[in-house]
């Protein structure tokens, strides 16, 4: 993933000045302009911690194969409002009504076998079996190649769904997390990274999703091999080490200030003696 260079001043000065404003008066005293060595030390630490946070937000991206990996607060779109026989076409279709969210489903397949499907009928995914009305409602690509996309208006850090596909029909199946502009943040080839095999199964599949270190996901896309999808799940990851780094940085500044104050106090006592 490409990262543009980040100016030193962008992180160093805001982090340091925020610490000065928020922490105790003794910290302000310890960072007096005359104490150049201590000031530079804190500046370097603030810059280092900020860079750790930036790198952590870019680095953490995980392919998820169990919904239990997601944080404790998730929202599931089960498509149960689409319990009628299949509707064919590319969409878009509003699918977030039951959960009170603006979530649009759409597909690139507008013509193959009548187009992508949304609803509740029999859908063959040989050799992985089939889905039928027992799932109540779901969406399917209904073509060897192409995409289905679920678009959000508010960002999340976790996206995934129960999926299955016709292995060997068309290009490899992929899943992707999308940015606000529709560009791909992360993508995974399920055939190589996390294949699903359910020979002859009925209404079964595997959960596949993506978790990122920051809430920057505005869409979830699945592609190829007549992929079928249900129980679209979104959520926010539990705070990770980046939050701990912030706390640690604040404690470090306090510790340095207290140490400096104690040293000056010791010097004052020694001079008095």
N, C-alpha and C positions, 0 to 999 in steps of 0.2 A: 504494500500500500504506500502511495506517495504522500509524504508529509512536507509541507512548505516550511522553510526555516522560520523560527520564531525569534524575534529580537529579544536580546537580553533584558532591555529596559521594560519590555511588555510584562514580564513576570516579576523581576527583581524589585523595582520600586513600589508597585502597588501592594505586593505582599508585605514588604517591610513597613510601609506607612500604615497599612491596616493593623499590623501588630502593634505599632506605636500607639495608635488611637484607642485600641481596644484593651490593651493590657494595663497593668497597674502603673501608677505614677513613677514608681522606682525604675520601671523599664524605660520610661521617657528620660529619666535622669541618666540611666546607664548609657543611653544612646546619644548623649550630648555631642554636639559637633566636634568638640575637642578630643573626644576619645576615639581617635581614628581607627585604631586596631580593632576595637570591639565592634565598631560600626561596620567595618569591612567584613568581619567574621559573620555578623548577622545577615548582611546583604548576601554573602555567598551561600549561606545556609538557606535563606529564603529562595534564592534562585534555584538551588539544587532541588529543594522540595517541590517547587513549582514544576520543574522539568520532569520529576518523577511522576507527578500527577498527569501531565500531558501525555507522557509515554504510556502510562498505565491505561488511559482512556482510549488510546489508539491500539494498544497491544491486545487488550482482552476481547477476544471474539471466539465464541465456542459453538461447535456443532452439538446440539442437544438431541438426545435420543430417548428422553423420558421427561414427561411433563412435570414429574416430581422434582426435577432439577431447578425449575423456575422458582421465583420468590413466592412468599405466602399469599400475595394478593394478585390474582389473575382474573381475567375476564374471558369467557368462552362464548364464541358464536357457534351455535349448534345447527343453524339453518332449519330449525324445526318449523319456522313459519312458511317454509317451502315444501309442504307435505303433499302437494298436488303432483301429478305426472310432470315429467321433464318439460321445461321451456328451453328452446334452442336459440342460440345466438351469442354474440360477443359481449352483451351488456352495454353499458354498466348497469348494475343492479345494487340498490341500497340493501345491505344485509345486516346492518347493526341496529335495526329498530328495536329488537327485543332486549338489547342490553343498553339502550339509550345512547349509542355512539354513532358517529357518522363514519361508516365503513363501506366502501364501494368495492364490489367484485366486478372484474372485467376480464376478458380473454382476447387473445389475438386470433382465435379460431372463429371466423364468421361464416365459413362455407363448408368445410370438410364434414361430411355426414350431418349436415344441417347446422353445424356450429357447436360451440361448447354447450354444456347442459347445466341447469340448476333446477333442482326439484327432487322427485322421489319415484324412481323407476328402477328397472334392472340395468346394471352397467357391468359389462364383462371386462375383466382385466387379466385374461389368460396370459401366463400360466398361474397367476396369483389368485385365481378364483373369480369372485364377483361380489358386487354390492347390490342390495335390493331395497325394497320398501321397509325392511327392518331397521334401516338407518334413519328413517323419517325424512331427512332432507340432506342434500350434499351438493357439491359441484364437481364437474368433470371436464377435462380438456376435450375428450372425444376426438382426438387426432394423434397421429404419431409424433408430431412436433408442434411447437407453439408454446404459449405461456398462459397462465392464469395469475392475476394479480389482485391482492387485497390491499386497498389503499386507506391510510388513516389520516385524520386531520390533526391529531395530537401525537407527539413522538412517544415511543416506548423503548425499552431496552431489551425486551424479550418478545419473540414472535415464533409461532410454530403451529402445527396442526397434525391431525391423524391423516396419513396419506398412504396410498398404494398406487401401483402402476402395472402396466403390461411390460414386464421385463423383456428386452430384446426388440420391442416395437419402437423404432425410431431412435434418435440420439439418447444419450444417457440422461437420466432424470437429474435435475438440479433444483436446489432451493436457494433463494437469495433474500437478503435484507436490503431494503431500498432506502435511499436518502430522500430528503424533501423534494429534490428535483427529479426523482425517479432513477438516479444513477445507482449503481450497485455498490453497497458498502462491503458486504461479504457474500460469498457464494460457495456452495459445496456440491460436488458431484456425488449423489447418493449411491450410484452403482459401484463406486470405488471406496467411498468413505463410510457409508452406512447403508448397505443394501437391505432391501426388504424382500423376504421370501415367504410366501404363504400359499403353497400349492393347493389349489382347490378350495381355498378358504372362502367363507361367506361373511361379508360385512366386517372383515378384519383388515388390519394394516399395521403401521408403526408410526409412533410419534416422532416427528423430525422438526427441529427448530433451530433458531440462532439466538444466542445471548451475547450482548455487547456490554462494555464497561460504562457506557453513557447512554442516556435516552435520546438517541438520534435516528431511530428507525421509524420511517413513515410508510413502509409497505413491506409486504411479504409476497414473494413470487415463486411459483413452482412451474416447471417446464418439462415437456416431452413425455413420450411413452404413455399417452392416454392417461396421464396422472389424474387421480381423483382425490378429493380433499373434504374433510369434515372436522368439526370441533376446532375451528380456528381460535387460537389462544394467544393473548397478549398480556404483558405484565411488566413490572419494574423489578430489576434485580435488587437483592439485598445489598446494602452498602458494603463495598469492598475495601481492600487495604488503602485505597486513596483517601478515604475519610480518616483512617488511622494516621496516615502521614500528616494530614492537616493538624490533627490534635497534637501529634508528636512535635511538629514544628513550633506550635504555640508553647508547649511545655518547655521546649529547648530554649526559647527566647527568655522565658521566665527564669529558668535555671541559670542561664548565663548572667542575667541581671542580678539575681540573688547572690551568685558567687562573687560578682564584681563588688556588690555592696558589702559583703562580708569581708572581702580583702581590704577594702578601704577602711572598714571599721577596725580591723586588726592593726592596720598601720597607725590609725589615730590613737589606739590604746598604747601601742609601743612607744609612740612619741611622747605621750603623757607620762609614761613611766620614766 
